[in-house]
Amino acid sequence: MSPGRPYLFDLCCRRIGVRLRSSPSLALGAKDWSVPIIEVEDKIRAICRRYQVRELAWDVFRWARTFQVLDGEGLPVMEFPQTPARMTPASTPLL
């Protein structure tokens, strides 16, 4: 059984030591669960304050607002479109 999106998102957060108040692992079967975007944005800001983050790279599809807001705040954002050639090496270590 392949992991669902909430589970994979939870794994990614745990791997970098980020704990969200709204844990996706509690909602594995919930169809109405969604990513807590404001909370994710706040965690990104906190991580950037704590560490010297050189780059925040992600696909802006469905995250365009967050990308624009964080870019406007001066955080080091970089667009990273999801293509098979890019995502395979980027996601393999997570699984």
N, C-alpha and C positions, 0 to 999 in steps of 0.2 A: 504494500500500500504506500503510495507516494504521499508525502506530507502536504497538507492543505496550506493555503496562503497564510492564515493566522499562525499556524505552527511554524512555518518557515520564517515569518516575520519575527516571531518570538525567539527562534534560534539565533537570528542575526543580532537581535538586541542583547541576548545573553552573551553572545560571543564577544561583544565589545563592552560588556559590563553595564548595560543600560537596563533599568527596570522601570517599566511604565506602570502607572496606577491602574490602568485598565488592561489587565493581562489577557492577551489573545489566547493563551493556553487554556484559560477557563472557558473559552467560547468556541472550542473546536467544533462542536456540533451546531452552534448557533448560526442561523442564517442571517440574522439581523446585526451581527457584529461588524464593525467597521474600524479602520485605523483611526485612532484619536489624533487627528492632524495637529491641533493646537498643542497637545502634549508632546508630540514628536518634535515640533518646531522648538518648543521650550527646552527639550533635552538636547537638541542640536546646539542651541545657544549656550547651554551650560557646559557642554563638552568643549566647545570652542573657547570658552572663558578659562576652563581648567587646563586644557592642553594647547600646544601650538599646532593647530590644525592647518595643514598646508593646502588641502583641497577637499571640497565636498562635491563628489561626482555622482550624478544620478540622471535617470531618464526623466525628462520633465512631463511626460505623458501622465496625466492625472495629478501631477505635483507642480504644475506651472505656477500656481499662486505662491506656494512655499518657496520655490526657486526665486521668484521675483522679489518676495519680501526679504529673504535672507541676503540676496544680492544687493538689494537696496540698503541693507544694514551694514554692508561692507564685508560680509563673510565671503571666504574664497570659494564660490560656487563654480562648477564646471558642468556643462551639459555632457551626458554620456548616454547617447541613444542605445536602446537595447537591440542588438543584432546578434545572431548566433555566433558570429566570429568574436564578438566582444564578451558576451555573457557566459559562454562555456568556461573560459579560463577564470572569469571573475567569480563565478558561483561554485565551481568544483570544490574549492577548499571548505565551503560551508556545509557540504553534505557528507 
